[in-house]
Amino acid sequence: MVGHQVSSQSWNGKHITVAGLGVSGVSAARALAGLGARVTVVDGGDSQALRERAATLEEGGITVRLADADTLPEGTDLVVTSPGWKPESPLFAAAAEAGVEVVGDVEIAWQLRDETSAPWLAVTGTNGKTTTVQMLASILEAAGLRTAAVGNIGTPIIDVVLSDQPYDVLAVELSSYQLHWAPSLRAHSAAVLNLAPDHLDWHGSMRAYAADKGRIYEGNTVACVYNVEDPRTEHLVREADVEEGCRAIGFTLGAPGPSMLGVVDGLLVDRAFVENRHQQAQELAEVSDITPAAPHNIANALAAAALARAFGVEASAVRDGLRAFRPDAHRIAHVADVDGVAYVDDSKATNTHAAQASLAAYESIVWIAGGLAKGATFDELVTASAKRLRGAVLIGADRALIREALARHAPDVPVVDLERTDTGAMAAAVREAARLARPGDTVLMAPACASMDMFTNYNKRGEAFAEAVRALAAGRTAAE
């Protein structure tokens, strides 16, 4: 499949404004300047780190404007935005008034491809994107293919597209932000893992959020992979304008029908990419090949397998790739067993959808939750998980929202409300959870909230939890 044929001459002399001096902005600025464009980078910040970054770019002939991100530089022909910039930003309003198009770094990467460029296998969804893309890359590597996990993860996608090293295929994670700004993207095959309310402050509505997710299917040539258990993802496939012959491929935790991948007797099986899918199924791997084998992670593995199979990968490579894969830290990670109780860190569960998937993986749970709710409500999460809860320990700025949902829908579950938002609260939370837990239980830190009220990021929150658990195991008190 061939993308836009854009030679260096297409960019030569163009005045391009790059919005944002983060990783993707720096990558776009350097790449476009290298192709002969006149590049101006604008950023609303003015920290020491940004000044140092700006100085490096300016040495390469790139203009940088700090503490001034609202006005459009005179003569701008195109604006390239970093993913997080909101559509209503004053810079974009100025661009619209001047008739200047706004695109993202993913769109630029797509336009920089040529006939020899690797096809893209793309993944989006509210949760599970990174894990699925990493699983997919592991499977592709097991098949002997040169690949990379890129996009909303790892190396900037523009750098990979322009690399001197040729790739066979790319595993591409795409956020709703990136898809919003990538109108001409056309993947070989793509998956939407799930859809739940998230980033609605950015998109404005669930309908707009879903529409941006659905862009990933536009122009697919081989397969649109959807989640059978989430009908909204299949609806996006039906709405997409794809190449003739492109197939809808479902994945399910149950037994698969034709044109699906699923689970039968502890095996991952394929009834989509086999000669007689109405009569036959191909064994791909065992559920035990997946780490961890929680339901939502099995779903991730099936989606990754579907994309790999769409690209022609053999069943044995799916098995080998899944066996070799290990998830990143703070994703449903077992920390330790203490007095017969398992302690699990899922700090990456920063929204209710992710937390619900995590809670569904265990039978009897003492739940550590709370943080910044980002406008979320918790009634549906608590209702779905109430029967699994031994107790709950609440931390963070918006813990009252969870406490009230528990009072409404799980009134018999004991709740400890820690009225503090300092980082040391995590040590106290682990001690309280240990007091509530019984042998055979799981203490699960799946906050359903963002971390920035107490921690720099979800990694720091997970590290604090793990340190508190290790202190508990050693019989000492973690730092408070």
ABEGO torsion letter per residue (X at the ends): XBBBBBBAAAABGBBBBBBEABAAAAAAAAAAAAAGBBBBBBBABABAAAAAAAAAAAAAGBBBBBGBAABBBBGBABBBBBAABBAABAAAAAAAAAGBBBBBAAAAAAAABBAABBBBBBBBEABGAAAAAAAAAAAAAAAGBBBBBBEABEBBAAAAAABABBBABBBBBBBAAAAAABAABBBABBBBABBBBBGAAAAGBAAAAAAAAAAAABGBAABBBBBAABAAAAAAAAABBBBBGBBBBBBBABBBBBGBBBBBGGBBBBAABBABAAABBBBABBAAABOBABAAAAAAAAAAAAAAAAAGBBAAAAAAAAAABBBBBGBGBBABBBGGBBBBBBAABABAAAAAAAAAABABBBBBBEEBAGGBBAAAAAAAAAAABABBBBBEAAAAAAAAAAAAABAABBBBBBBBABAAAAAAAAAAAAAABBBGBBBBBBAGBBAAAABABAAAAAAAAAAAAAAAAAGBBBBX
